[in-house]
Amino acid sequence: MSDPKHIVCPHCDAVNRVPSDKLASQPTCGKCKQALFTAHPVELNATNFMQHISRSDVPVLVDFWAPWCGPCRSMAPAYEQAAQRLEPGMRVAKLNTEEAQQLAAQYNIRSIPTLAVFKGGRELARQAGAMDAANIVAWAKSKIL
């Protein structure tokens, strides 16, 4: 059995241990039985944000966005495409800064959209501004190598 990875369920926020060689085999949550990777960004909030960025053994790419932000809305389809290309090697997530203003302030988010890569609860990199899917994927992968 390969080195297990902790993966936080996007549905119930339970932490699962998944063998590394099984990540691409559509693993399911031991608690809620739903897919651990959905090829769609996970909607984070003030309640589950820390669980996902600190307990996941795969890097977490977070899009800090707001519903009123034009560039955020125009980047959303590209971010969705990036999720399909980055999972299961990276968790792709979104945090609505309007609903989680305290977290946005805590992470000093000054412009949106802002992408940030977290690993082990630590921020590794951030990039402000809208990007297309290819640039999101290339930027995110360059930060975890």
C-alpha positions in Angstrom: 0.0 0.0 0.0 1.4 3.4 -0.9 1.8 6.3 1.5 -1.8 7.3 2.5 -2.9 10.9 2.0 -5.4 12.8 4.1 -8.2 14.1 1.9 -11.0 16.3 3.3 -14.4 15.4 1.9 -16.0 18.2 -0.1 -19.5 17.2 1.0 -19.2 16.5 4.8 -15.7 17.8 5.6 -14.6 14.5 7.1 -10.9 13.7 6.8 -10.2 10.5 4.9 -7.0 8.4 4.5 -6.5 7.4 0.9 -3.5 5.5 -0.5 -1.6 7.8 -2.9 -1.9 5.2 -5.7 -5.7 5.3 -5.3 -6.3 9.0 -5.6 -7.0 8.8 -9.3 -9.4 5.9 -8.8 -12.4 8.0 -7.7 -12.2 7.4 -4.0 -15.2 7.9 -1.8 -15.7 9.3 1.7 -15.8 6.8 4.4 -18.4 8.9 6.3 -20.9 10.1 3.6 -19.9 7.7 0.8 -19.8 10.6 -1.8 -16.9 11.2 -4.2 -13.8 12.9 -2.7 -13.0 14.5 -6.0 -15.8 15.9 -8.2 -13.8 17.9 -10.9 -15.6 21.0 -9.6 -14.4 23.7 -7.2 -15.4 23.0 -3.5 -17.4 25.8 -2.0 -15.6 26.8 1.3 -16.9 29.0 4.0 -15.8 30.3 7.4 -16.8 27.0 9.1 -14.8 24.6 6.9 -12.0 26.7 5.4 -9.3 25.8 8.0 -10.3 22.1 7.9 -9.7 22.0 4.1 -6.4 24.0 4.0 -4.8 22.5 7.1 -5.9 18.8 7.1 -5.5 18.1 3.4 -2.3 16.4 2.3 -2.8 17.6 -1.3 -2.3 21.3 -2.0 -5.4 23.4 -2.0 -5.9 26.1 -4.6 -8.4 28.7 -3.3 -10.1 31.3 -5.4 -11.1 34.3 -3.2 -14.0 35.9 -5.1 -17.3 37.8 -4.7 -20.6 37.6 -6.6 -20.5 41.3 -7.5 -17.0 41.0 -9.1 -17.1 41.0 -12.9 -13.7 39.5 -13.4 -14.5 36.8 -10.8 -17.6 35.9 -12.7 -15.8 35.9 -16.0 -13.0 33.6 -14.6 -15.5 31.1 -13.1 -15.8 28.9 -16.2 -12.0 28.8 -16.5 -11.6 27.9 -12.8 -14.1 25.1 -13.3 -12.0 23.8 -16.2 -8.8 24.1 -14.1 -10.5 21.9 -11.4 -11.0 19.2 -14.0 -7.3 19.3 -14.9 -5.8 19.7 -11.4 -7.7 17.1 -9.4 -6.8 14.8 -7.7 -3.3 16.1 -7.3 -4.7 19.4 -5.9 -7.9 20.4 -4.3 -9.6 23.3 -6.1 -11.8 25.5 -3.9 -13.6 28.8 -3.8 -14.2 31.2 -0.9 -16.9 33.9 -1.2 -15.3 36.9 0.4 -18.7 38.6 0.9 -19.8 35.7 3.1 -16.4 35.2 4.8 -15.2 38.8 5.3 -13.3 38.0 8.4 -11.3 35.3 6.6 -10.6 37.6 3.7 -9.3 40.2 6.1 -7.2 37.6 8.0 -5.5 36.6 4.7 -5.2 40.2 3.6 -7.2 39.8 0.4 -7.1 43.3 -1.1 -8.3 42.6 -4.7 -10.4 39.9 -6.2 -10.2 37.4 -7.8 -7.1 36.3 -5.9 -5.8 32.7 -6.1 -3.8 31.3 -3.3 -2.1 27.9 -2.9 -2.1 26.3 0.5 -0.2 23.2 1.7 -0.3 22.0 5.3 -2.2 25.1 6.4 0.5 27.4 5.0 0.1 29.8 2.1 2.7 29.0 -0.5 1.8 31.6 -3.2 -0.9 34.0 -4.3 -1.8 35.7 -7.6 -4.3 38.5 -8.0 -6.3 39.0 -11.2 -8.4 36.8 -13.6 -6.7 34.1 -15.7 -7.7 31.6 -18.3 -7.8 27.9 -17.5 -4.4 27.2 -19.0 -2.7 29.9 -17.0 -4.5 28.9 -13.8 -3.2 25.3 -14.2 0.3 26.3 -15.1 0.6 28.9 -12.3 -0.8 26.4 -9.7 1.4 23.6 -10.8 4.5 25.8 -10.8 3.9 26.7 -7.1 3.8 23.1 -5.8 6.8 21.7 -7.6 
